Amino acid sequence: MLLKLEDQVSKETHRREESDSIWEAQCTLTLWLAQLVLIPFDLAVVDSSITAQTTSGRSWPPIVTKVMNLYKGHLSSPGSIRDMAALLLGRLLTRPDLQPALEDFLAWARTALHSEGAQAHFLVPGVTYALAAIFSTGQRKQLLPFASQMWTDAAQLLNSRSAASSVVARKYATKLVQRIGLTFLPATAAAWRYQQTSVSINESLSSINSNKPAAEAAPAESPPQPSLSQPKPEASDGSCSSNTAAGAVQQHQSYQSLAAHGMTNDESARPALQPSPLVNASPVTSPTPKAHMHASDRPPVGATNAPHSFHVADAASCQPGSSVPPAWNNTACNRQMPGAEDPAAGAAEGSHESVVDGGGSSADGDCDDDIPEEIEEVVGVLLTGLQDKDTVVRWSAAKGLGRITSRLPQELGDDVVGSVLELFSPSESDTAWHGGCLALAELARRGLLLPSRLQHVAPLVAEALQYDVRRGPHSVGAHVRDAAAYVCWAFARAYTAADLAHSISVLAPALLVTACYDREVNCRRAASAAYQESVGRQGNVPHGIDILTTADYFTLSSRSQAYLIVAPFIAQFPEYKQGLADHLLSVKLRHWERSLRELTSKALAALVPTNPSFFLTTAVDALLPLCLDPVLEVRHGAALGLGELTLALYSHGQPLGSGRQAAVAAVVPAVEKARLYRGKGGELMRGAVCRLVECIALAKLPLTGPQHKQLHASIDENLRHPTASIQTAACSALAAFAAAYVPHGDADSVQRTSDRYLGLLTDPNVAARRGAAAALGALPSWLLKPLSRQVLAGLACATEVEDDPDDRDAETRVAAVKALAAVAQHLFNQASAATDPATTTPAQGQAAADSTAGDSACADSARHESAAGGLAADPAAAALVREHVLGALLAAVEDYSTDNRGDVGSWVREAAMLALPEALTLLCHLDPEGLQVHAEEQAHLTQQLIQALLKQAVERIARLRETALDQLRSIVTHHHHVLPAIPALEQLQAATARQHAEPAALSDADQGLLGIVALLEVPQYREAVLEGVVASIGGLDASLSKEASAALLTTLNALPPPGKIKRNHLLNSVAGVLTRLWGRHARSPRLATPILRTTEVLLSHTELLISADIDKGLAGSLLELTRGECQQCKDVPRLCAAVLVLCQLVVCAKPVGSSALQVLLSLTVNRYPKVRKQAAEQLYVQLMTVEEMGLYDEDCLEAAYDVLTEVAWDGPVEQVKTARAQLLQIFKLDALDCRSSTAAAELQQSRQVGSKRADENASYQALINDGSRL
């Protein structure tokens, strides 16, 4: 294999010249070659180009030159081959027998680093990475002569323009700087570093369980998770490296260290923090295997950490030049712990002690050699790299700083730690905080952050966990908080419980605050993982196991769940409740995001049961002055929080004192007096004040007369606001306000309601109309009872589409439909009035919410039975419902109005569908005796309701289909009183039954499409179902059109051959219904094109035109309707659909077939080229079918084929008209103008108008003519 090395390189070179798209093969070959160059033999042995006559001017084999030249070119590649080339060159050039080649490459690299031009953008990062690989792989004594000069070049590179514009160049330059710094320093591990190699988790669990009852056993042990951040022991010089390769070929003893050459990606991103098991069966840390260590991080012989023991390196047993068998590496340098006669015995007991050796000046201690001057500059560069704008550079600098510090004396190492801590300053940028966190984690992992520093570091890390800086409309700091959680995770793994005891009391509450209340899900999960690591490894975290069962990786994924469920559970523990409350009050309640402030206010209310005295006094007193704060976010959050706290305290039996009640009631007048409704953020304050008023009313705070009027006026003003969210909040506030402060039976209040809200239903301001309709639906029943007829009539009129297009407002009609249904229930349904939102206390509402939990079907059934049981017969009320409610709702289901937003009528239709079943139920229970008297009318209403829902269940909007299907299922399942009046009940139940086939492929509504279309067989439902199917077939959704067409054809062709007569009867009936539907919606912008497409589907896929049982006049009717759609039509899709229908009618017998051909030929000269081309192409295809039927002779058809294929029908109109004339002559037809009938009608109409005396000022043109005569 080795003899074929040169051949493989040659093939790779040839492939590279052929194509650059085989980068996978290039990377694979390069990686293979990087392994082969580690052979412990002279490369001249495997170089087949060397012969007895070969002479070389260089001191290295020719194959080395070929590899160098080839992969120098790859260093300028922008792809992955660049990294592989750098790896290969790093391993090749650090061989001890290739020192001259290394010098040659370094000289070339120095020149390449200073290159300029377009190629330098890719070459400089590649060369830098190759140099970093060389200094990472090579031996110190081999690279030290070049270190000073390469340091100068690296420093210049970092200050160059190429590095400033390239993050890759800065990253690789940072790697090179740290590797050069490591070369300057002897490869000795600092004896002063903190070392902890194992901790018994059994002892941690025993400390946790010691405070629990004996019945609470520890969780079952599970296999240990791999250590993700285990500190790596530092590298040693080559004198103590492995000699496993030396025994192979003794004459090459200088190559014995090459067998240990390997490389790992030191700059890989840190692993994501995932939950790890709380219990491990073995010690929680394990020494890093030497086979996976980097060469520069490989520890001296004897310095490797042994499992189950605490030790420091003993330099006396590991002098340079000593030969230690590999099997001794784990025990040769272990030092027995004081007080323990056997190190293994101490480890078996799981001791938590650690050793910090601060003395000694041996090879592993603080050496007396002077630290090179360049080290200070290297550390400065790395500290600057911690503040780089890109994360990969900061991460590389942090790891480099940890490696450099591990080889410094304790005094200098402490200076480095102090410099890192200086980055945690309020004046520093977010990048500096992030880099500082990464550096702290690296220093802690390597034992370079001594326990004496933890009491100063812990508050800084806790502050970093809350880091969030506002920048314009957003904030930065998520990366800092995530890195701070990583620091806590590293601390938990690096220190014993005794050393971290003081810091854990600071970090644990901060971690839980971040885990519960952070805005970003990755930060919440990172904090949870760090807390879990602390609980599992430290064992002294209060209530750790209890909290982890609730605050885990998955429960914290939802922000609302973390705020409203997890956080209140944690707040039950006294160690954490104050920190959670303070964070909400001081940080989250003034957050820049509106939705987070709203959620924070609810979270504050959820914390009230855990500390009511704090919220009753301190929190309320703090929020009251903030409601008028100049900063919008502060006053908005304070108003929301104050309202929620007031209501929560009242709900939990802790009402505010009289002084605070007066202060809270005075907030709304103070906000209006300060004119905070105006300017920036006025809409936010309106919504917050509405919620505050609602909470004040629900908490029944006493109001003075002026306050009562001012709060009511504020609600009315917000009801007129055009913003939907403000009107919704105002309606909720009005419902609570009326229930709390408007006295029962007050005639003045009834009159004011009539004048104020009923009058606004006809106001020219659409926002006022919308707010008035919503307000009527929110008022309590006893206030509307005297005005029941006026209110229902006014709301019914508001559901109608306005005549003036400028006055139309879909939102007003939606609000009127919802209010109409709500008012009817409030007025006439006693069970509904008992649970009226306006008269329900918070405790009752919570109880009702709890009682409705469970199975949805059972809950719906119970609700309908409860409603039925609470109703009393009232024929007068039934008449009102029948006259104003049901009629308006049925009309609203037919609202297909559109505007520039699209089908806005769908909002009205959806609201009406949701209200119709309850309204019908209400009617049946209000007049049970009248069911016999008005049985026919009742059946008609029920049939109309079912027809309306069936039509919507097969129309084009998926949301409406699902809503209609749900309402149909509710009717046939729960509304038993209307079942006798439903036609074909069994078929309807079968059609609406839930389908379970392929749930992932189709939605529930799409699966029910076929069943509902099958109801075409029911005469009472045929027209409604067909109209809905027509809309779906002609819609823009191609998949829905295909499914609807298939469902229609399946229904029409489903009967077996014995049922052919019945099938033809159904087909004839469907065609008749389609014709009537077309007549009603002729030239309709909504249904004209869908009807044409549906007609084409029926004509092309059924026996509609050829069956003897079909109405013979059907073809003529379809032709006249199609001709009418083509006249004066400017809709291209409609004309193209008409072409398809006409082509199907061409095959009919004369005169229908010839007339259809005549109309079709008239479309070949249409004004639109697309229509002309479509007509010609479809005519050509249809004539081929006519040829098989023998309707025209072959000569005529051949001539027509020639004309149709030779003319460009989307070309000039004159050429097209000539071709059309030839076709008319071929088929012996007269020219037909589709506009002729319309023109004649218009001419006749103009004559009738002209017979009357015209007003000379009737038009603007008449005025212009008068002006021209002056």
Buried (B, 14 or more C-beta within 10 A) or exposed (E): EEEEBBEBBEEBBEBBEEEEEBBEBBBEBBEBBBEBBBBBBBBBEBBEEBEEEEEEEEEBBBBBBBBBEBBBBBBBBEEEBBBBBBBBBBBBBBBBBBBEBBEBBBEEBBEBBEBEEEEBBBBBBBBBBBBBBBBBBBBBEBBEEBBBEBBEBBBEBBEBEBBEEBBBBBBBBBBBBBBBBBBBBBBBBBBBBBBBBBBBBBBBBEBBBEEEEEEEEBEEBEEBEEBBBBBBBBBBBBBBBBBEBBEEBEEBEEBBBBBBBBBEEBBEEBEEBEBBBBBBEBBBBBBBEBEEBBBBBBBBBBBBBBBBBBBBBBBEBBEEEEEBEEEEBBBBBBBEBEEBEEBBEBBEEBBBBBBBBEEBEBBBBBBEEEBBEBBEBBBEBBBBBBBBEBBBBBBBBBBBBBBBBBBBBBEBBBBBBEBBBEBBEEEBBBBBBBBBBBBBBBBBBBBBBBBEBBEEBBBBBBBBBBBBEEEEEEBBBBBBBBBBBBBBBBBBBBBBBEBBEEBBBBBBBBBBBBBBBBBBEBBBBBBBBBBBBBBBBBBBBBBBBBBBEEBBBEBBEBBEBBBBBBBBBBBBBEBBBBBBBBBBBEBBBBBBBBEBBBBBBBBBBBBBBBBBEBBBEBBBEBBBEBBBBEEBBBBBBBBBBBBBBBBBBBBBEBBBEEEBBBBBBBBBBEBBEBEBBEEEBBBBBBBBBBBBBBBBBBBBBEBEEEBBEBBBEBBBBBBBBBBBEBBBBBBBBBBBBBBBBBEEEEEEBBEBBBEBBBEBBEBEEBBBBBBBBBBBBBBBBBBBBBBBEEBBBBBBEBBEBBEEEEEBBBBBBBBBBBBBBBBBBBBBBEBBBEBBBBBBEBEEBEEEEEEEEEEEEEEBBBBBEBBBEBBEEBBEBBBBBBBBBBBBBBBBBEBBBBEEEEBBBBBBBBBBBBBBBBBBBBBBBBBEEBBEEBEEEBBEBBBBBBBBBBBBBBBBBBEBBBBBBBBBBBBBBBBBBBBEBBBBEEBBBEBBEEBEEEEEEBBBBBBBBBBBBBBBBBEBBBBBBBBBBBBBBBBEEEEBBEBBBBBBBEBBEEBEEEEEEEBBBBBBBBBBBBBEBBEEBEBBEBBBBBBBBBBBBBBBBBBBBEBEEBBEEBBBBBBEBBBBBBBEBEBBBBBBBBBBBBBBBBBBEEEBBBBBBBBBBBBBBBEBBBBBBBBBBBBBEBBEEBBEEEBBEEEBBEBBBEBBEEBEBBEEEEEBEEBBBBBBEBBEBEEBEBBEEEEEEEEEEEEEEEEEEEEEEEEEEEEEEEEEEE
